[in-house]
Amino acid sequence: MSLAQRYFEEYQLVLPLEEAIEWTDEDVFKLREGMLYGALSALADHRTARQSVKEALAWVLSTEKHPFSFCVCAEMLGFCADELRDLILEQQQYAA
């Protein structure tokens, strides 16, 4: 066994298990709101890196339905996901 292996085994840290995080409905709402507005901000700001724009557009264009999908985030904030998606795409074409 090498010196490095012995050192690692002797001094490795054991992290205590933390209590499970409990999310409130308000926490989930704020996360969804942040995801949606973050994507909209990235798409509206011409200084945003191309990769970030690509990721935001992929999220917006996805029609998947899961707790943090574009469709669910938009609808939980009172928007029609399809109409908002159309507006975003129209703006992206205008900006191009």
C-alpha positions in Angstrom: 0.0 0.0 0.0 1.4 3.4 -1.0 1.8 6.2 1.5 -0.9 8.2 -0.2 -3.4 5.3 0.1 -2.5 4.8 3.8 -2.9 8.5 4.4 -6.3 8.6 2.7 -7.6 5.6 4.6 -6.4 6.9 7.9 -7.6 10.5 7.6 -10.7 10.2 5.4 -13.6 12.3 6.6 -16.9 10.6 7.4 -19.7 13.1 6.8 -22.7 12.7 9.0 -26.0 12.2 7.2 -28.1 15.3 7.2 -31.8 15.4 7.7 -33.8 15.2 4.6 -34.7 18.5 3.1 -38.4 19.2 3.2 -39.7 21.4 0.4 -42.8 23.5 1.0 -45.2 24.4 -1.9 -43.8 27.9 -1.7 -40.2 26.6 -2.1 -41.2 24.6 -5.2 -43.1 27.6 -6.6 -40.0 29.9 -6.1 -37.8 27.3 -7.8 -40.1 27.0 -10.8 -40.4 30.8 -11.0 -36.6 31.2 -10.9 -36.2 28.5 -13.6 -38.6 30.2 -15.9 -37.4 33.7 -15.4 -33.8 32.6 -15.6 -34.4 31.0 -19.0 -36.3 34.1 -20.2 -33.5 36.3 -19.1 -30.9 34.2 -20.8 -32.8 34.2 -24.0 -33.5 38.0 -23.9 -29.9 39.0 -23.1 -27.7 39.1 -26.2 -24.6 38.7 -24.0 -25.7 35.2 -22.9 -23.2 32.5 -24.0 -24.4 30.4 -26.9 -24.4 27.2 -24.9 -26.7 28.8 -22.3 -29.1 30.0 -25.0 -29.1 26.5 -26.5 -29.9 24.9 -23.2 -32.6 27.4 -22.4 -34.2 26.9 -25.9 -34.1 23.1 -25.5 -35.9 23.4 -22.2 -38.5 25.8 -23.7 -39.0 23.6 -26.7 -39.4 20.4 -24.7 -43.0 19.1 -24.4 -42.2 16.8 -21.5 -44.3 17.1 -18.4 -42.5 16.6 -15.1 -42.3 18.8 -12.0 -39.7 21.2 -13.4 -40.4 21.1 -17.1 -41.1 24.3 -19.0 -44.8 23.4 -19.5 -45.3 22.9 -15.8 -43.3 25.9 -14.7 -45.2 28.2 -17.2 -48.6 26.9 -16.3 -48.0 27.1 -12.5 -47.1 30.8 -13.0 -50.3 31.4 -14.8 -49.1 31.3 -18.4 -50.3 29.2 -21.3 -47.1 27.2 -22.1 -47.9 27.0 -25.8 -48.5 30.7 -26.2 -45.4 31.6 -24.1 -43.3 29.2 -26.2 -44.6 30.8 -29.4 -43.8 34.3 -28.1 -40.3 33.2 -27.2 -39.7 31.6 -30.6 -41.0 34.7 -32.3 -38.6 36.9 -30.3 -35.7 34.6 -31.0 -36.4 34.8 -34.8 -36.6 38.6 -34.5 -33.3 38.7 -32.7 -31.5 36.5 -35.2 
